[in-house]
Amino acid sequence: MGSLRKKKVAKLETPYVFQQEKNVQTVERKRKGLIRRLTFYAVCAAILSVLAITTLLTQAAALDKKEQEKAVVHKKLTALKSRESDLREEIVKLNDDDYIAKLARRDYFLSDKGEIIFNLPKKKNQDSD
């Protein structure tokens, strides 16, 4: 209750008291400035860290997508290399006259002179006959 009552104490008005009050005010201003600067730096650091984390996450997602695309392209490359080797073998075969003659007989029913080609139906099941 004693703090609720007004104190009737006279203030000293000496140069020393003014200097001390001025020092206290200066310290308070410096402290407020320090708190403001530290708050500003903390906010900047938080913003930069959020931006860095966001960038890392988006880059990680993009990297995963690229790795998946790389796997798909690698499978296609393997299939194309296999097809290329098959086509190269086909080129070698097509350079052989005997193979071309056999192919013409089978696909286009071409025959040599005096040769007769009979096409027999393929057997599906022997039980159905």
Helices and strands as residue ranges (DSSP letters): H 15-94, H 97-108
